[in-house]
């Protein structure tokens, strides 16, 4: 029996994973901004602890982690799932919009992780699954600000993976592609109200495509939930887990593009070394 601590557990991936974990007999600490939303979604279960948690509130994150330990004695899996998107050109986004998405997607993840880590270090075991995105590996017009938050999650996860591996705490950043959840709904995706005509062919086109893709995404969220629940028992988990054929295609395309850049600009790149070091290269 494992104890899960899940943020954003009232809907989407978080809800599906919480439900599956309960079905297999695990304990679940399911958190959301409104505790009632968790109870309404998951019902009454002896292995469930529903807690209110605004991940941007560091004190509340520490209180939730303490409540989890008081109830179940340990936290085995932390699923940092809470987050939302922002659609619009970088210039179109206001400072308030940018700060809001960073507070949840980056600083919120840090708040919860730092609240849980002392307990995992004490038990010398644990799994941390950080939900990133296809946009955390390869971004595009219209998703620049949102993707930058997920790039931050990727960097934090890589560092945590190195720092915590000797303590038998495994960290994986999960990179879903487009899955058929409510991510493209207004409840999960903020669309910047500012629209600049010069971006109609780039970020504006992304706005149109996103609206057309909503609820027609290729990924099956139930399959993703089953994969991640099973993945929590993987003996040697990787630092990143891409999920979805579109994520695989995006990663492969970026690798090819970066390889072409290295090939074309290699001479310029190594020319900046001191002469002796350049000769050795």
For each residue, the residues with C-beta under 8 A, 3 or more apart:
1: 25 26 27
2: 21 26 27 76 77 232
3: 26 27 28 29 68 72 73 74 75 76 77
4: 17 18 21 26 27 28 29 75 76 77 78 79 232
5: 29 31 64 65 68 75 77 78 79 112 116
6: 9 14 17 18 28 29 30 31 79 81
7: 14 31 32 53 55 79 80 81 82 108 112
8: 11 12 13 14 31 32 81 82 83
9: 6 14 15 17 18 28 30 31 32 38 41 42 81
10: 14 15 30 32 34 37 38 40 41
11: 8 14 15 37 41 181 182 187
12: 8 15 16 81 181 182 183 188 221
13: 8 16 17 81 131 176 179 181 221 224 225 228
14: 6 7 8 9 10 11 17 18 30 32 79 81 82
15: 9 10 11 12 18 19 41 42
16: 12 13 19 20 221 222 224 225
17: 4 6 9 13 14 20 21 79 81 225 228 229
18: 4 6 9 14 15 21 22 28 30 42 48
19: 15 16 22 23 42 225
20: 16 17 23 24 225 226 229
21: 2 4 17 18 24 26 28 229
22: 18 19 25 26 28 42 45 47 48
23: 19 20
24: 20 21 229
25: 1 22 47
26: 1 2 3 4 21 22 47
27: 1 2 3 4 47 48 49 71 72
28: 3 4 6 9 18 21 22 42 45 47 48 49
29: 3 4 5 6 49 51 64 67 68 71 72 75
30: 6 9 10 14 18 38 42 48 49 50 51
31: 5 6 7 8 9 38 50 51 52 53 64 82
32: 7 8 9 10 14 35 37 38 52 53 82
33: 37 52 53 54
34: 10 37 38 52
35: 32 38 39 50 51 52
36: 39 40
37: 10 11 32 33 34 40 41
38: 9 10 30 31 32 34 35 41 42 50 51
39: 35 36 42 43 44 50
40: 10 36 37
41: 9 10 11 15 37 38
42: 9 15 18 19 22 28 30 38 39 45 48 50
43: 39
44: 39 48
45: 22 28 42 48
46:
47: 22 25 26 27 28
48: 18 22 27 28 30 42 44 45
49: 27 28 29 30 67 68 71 72
50: 30 31 35 38 39 42
51: 29 30 31 35 38 64 67 68
52: 31 32 33 34 35 60
53: 7 31 32 33 57 60 61 64 112
54: 33 57 60
55: 7 61 82 104 108 109 111 112
56: 103 104 107 108 111
57: 53 54 60 61 111
58: 61 62 111 114 115
59: 62 63
60: 52 53 54 57 63 64
61: 53 55 57 58 64 65 111 112 114 115
62: 58 59 65 66 115
63: 59 60 66 67
64: 5 29 31 51 53 60 61 67 68 112 115
65: 5 61 62 68 69 75 112 115 116 119
66: 62 63 69 70
67: 29 49 51 63 64 70 71
68: 3 5 29 49 51 64 65 71 72 75 119
69: 65 66 72 73 74 75 119
70: 66 67
71: 27 29 49 67 68
72: 3 27 29 49 68 69 75
73: 3 69
74: 3 69 119 123
75: 3 4 5 29 65 68 69 72 78 116 119 120 126
76: 2 3 4 125 126 127 232
77: 2 3 4 5 126 127 128 129 232
78: 4 5 75 112 113 116 120 126 127 128 129
79: 4 5 6 7 14 17 129 131 228
80: 7 109 112 113 128 129 130 131 153
81: 6 7 8 9 12 13 14 17 131
82: 7 8 14 31 32 55 104 108 109 112
83: 8 104 105 108 109 131 149
84: 101 104 105 188 189 190
85: 101 143 146 183 184 188 189 190
86: 93 97 98 101 143 145 146 189 190 191 192
87: 142 143 146 189 190 191 192 203 206 207 210
88: 92 93 97 142 145 191 192 194 195 203 207
89: 92 93 141 142 144 192 196 199 202 203 204
90: 93 144 145
91: 196 199
92: 88 89 192 194 195 196 199 203
93: 86 88 89 90 97 98 145 192 194
94: 97 98 192 194
95: 98 99
96: 99 100
97: 86 88 93 94 100 101 145 190 192
98: 86 93 94 95 101 102 145
99: 95 96 102 103
100: 96 97 103 104 190
101: 84 85 86 97 98 104 105 145 146 149 190
102: 98 99 105 106 107 149 152
103: 56 99 100 106 107 108
104: 55 56 82 83 84 100 101 107 108
105: 83 84 101 102 108 109 146 149 150 152 153
106: 102 103 109 110 149 152 153 156
107: 56 102 103 104 110 111
108: 7 55 56 82 83 103 104 105 111 112
109: 55 80 82 83 105 106 112 113 130 153 156
110: 106 107 113 114 156
111: 55 56 57 58 61 107 108 114 115
112: 5 7 53 55 61 64 65 78 80 82 108 109 115 116
113: 78 80 109 110 116 117 128 130 160
114: 58 61 110 111 117
115: 58 61 62 64 65 111 112 118
116: 5 65 75 78 112 113 119 120 126 128
117: 113 114 120 121 164 169
118: 115 121 122
119: 65 68 69 74 75 116 122 123
120: 75 78 116 117 123 125 126 128 164 167 169
121: 117 118 124 167 169
122: 118 119
123: 74 119 120 126
124: 121 167 168 169
125: 76 120 168 169
126: 75 76 77 78 116 120 123 168 169 170
127: 76 77 78 169 170 171 172 232 237
128: 77 78 80 113 116 120 157 160 164 169 170 171 172
129: 77 78 79 80 172 174 228 231 232
130: 80 109 113 153 156 157 171 172 173 174
131: 13 79 80 81 83 153 174 176
132: 135 136 137 150 153 154 157 173 174 175 176 240
133: 136 137 146 147 150 175 176
134: 137 138 175 176 177 178 242 244 246 247 250
135: 132 138 139 140 143 146 147 150
136: 132 133 147 150 151 153 154 173 175
137: 132 133 134 154 175 242 247 250 251 254
138: 134 135 250 251 253 254
139: 135 143 144 147 148 151
140: 135 143 147 206
141: 89 144 199 202 203 205 206
142: 87 88 89 202 203 204 205 206 207 210
143: 85 86 87 135 139 140 146 147 206
144: 89 90 139 141 147 148
145: 86 88 90 93 97 98 101 148 149
146: 85 86 87 101 105 133 135 143 149 150
147: 133 135 136 139 140 143 144 150 151
148: 139 144 145 151 152
149: 83 101 102 105 106 145 146 152 153
150: 105 132 133 135 136 146 147 153 154
151: 136 139 147 148 154 155
152: 102 105 106 148 149 155 156
153: 80 105 106 109 130 131 132 136 149 150 156 157 173
154: 132 136 137 150 151 157 158 173 240
155: 151 152 158 159
156: 106 109 110 130 152 153 159 160
157: 128 130 132 153 154 160 161 171 172 173 239 240
158: 154 155 161 162 173 239
159: 155 156 162 163
160: 113 128 156 157 163 164 171
161: 157 158 164 165 170 171 172 239
162: 158 159 165
163: 159 160
164: 117 120 128 160 161 167 169 170 171
165: 161 162 168 169 170 171
166:
167: 120 121 124 164
168: 124 125 126 165
169: 117 120 121 124 125 126 127 128 164 165
170: 126 127 128 161 164 165 237
171: 127 128 130 157 160 161 164 165 239
172: 127 128 129 130 157 161 231 237 238 239 240 241
173: 130 132 136 153 154 157 158 239 240 241
174: 129 130 131 132 228 240 241 243
175: 132 133 134 136 137 240 241 242 243 247 251
176: 13 131 132 133 134 179 219 224 243 244 247
177: 134 217 218 219 242 243 244 245 246 247 250
178: 134 213 217 218 219 244 246
179: 13 176 183 217 218 219 220 221 224 244
180: 215 216 217 218 219 220 221
181: 11 12 13 188 217 221
182: 11 12 185 187 188
183: 12 85 179 188 189
184: 85 188 189 210 211 213 214 215 217
185: 182 188 189 214
186: 189 190 191
187: 11 182
188: 12 84 85 181 182 183 184 185
189: 84 85 86 87 183 184 185 186 210
190: 84 85 86 87 97 100 101 186
191: 86 87 88 186 207
192: 86 87 88 89 92 93 94 97 195
193:
194: 88 92 93 94
195: 88 92 192 199 204
196: 89 91 92 199
197: 200
198:
199: 89 91 92 141 195 196 202 203 204
200: 197 204 205
201: 204 205
202: 89 141 142 199 205 206
203: 87 88 89 92 141 142 199 206 207
204: 89 142 195 199 200 201 207 208
205: 141 142 200 201 202 208 209
206: 87 140 141 142 143 202 203 209 210
207: 87 88 142 191 203 204 210 211
208: 204 205 211 212
209: 205 206 212 213
210: 87 142 184 189 206 207 213 214
211: 184 207 208 214
212: 208 209 216
213: 178 184 209 210 216 217
214: 184 185 210 211 217
215: 180 184
216: 180 212 213
217: 177 178 179 180 181 184 213 214
218: 177 178 179 180 244 245 246
219: 176 177 178 179 180 223 224 243 244 246
220: 179 180 223 224
221: 12 13 16 179 180 181 224 225
222: 16 225 226
223: 219 220 226 227
224: 13 16 176 179 219 220 221 227 228 243 244
225: 13 16 17 19 20 221 222 228 229
226: 20 222 223 229 230
227: 223 224 230 231 243
228: 13 17 79 129 174 224 225 231 232
229: 17 20 21 24 225 226 232
230: 226 227 233 234
231: 129 172 227 228 234 237 241
232: 2 4 76 77 127 129 228 229
233: 230
234: 230 231 237
235:
236:
237: 127 170 172 231 234 241
238: 172 241
239: 157 158 161 171 172 173
240: 132 154 157 172 173 174 175
241: 172 173 174 175 231 237 238
242: 134 137 175 177 247 248 251
243: 174 175 176 177 219 224 227 247
244: 134 176 177 178 179 218 219 224 247 248
245: 177 218 248 249
246: 134 177 178 218 219 249 250
247: 134 137 175 176 177 242 243 244 250 251
248: 242 244 245 251 252
249: 245 246 252 253
250: 134 137 138 177 246 247 253 254
251: 137 138 175 242 247 248 254 255
252: 248 249 255 256
253: 138 249 250 256 257
254: 137 138 250 251 257 258
255: 251 252 258 259
256: 252 253 259 260
257: 253 254 260 261
258: 254 255 261 262
259: 255 256 262 263
260: 256 257 263 264
261: 257 258 264 265
262: 258 259 265 266 269
263: 259 260 266
264: 260 261
265: 261 262 268 269
266: 262 263 269 270
267: 270 271
268: 265 271 272
269: 262 265 266 272
270: 266 267 273 278 281
271: 267 268 278
272: 268 269
273: 270 277 278 281
274: 277 278
275: 278 279
276: 279 280
277: 273 274 280 281
278: 270 271 273 274 275 281
279: 275 276
280: 276 277
281: 270 273 277 278
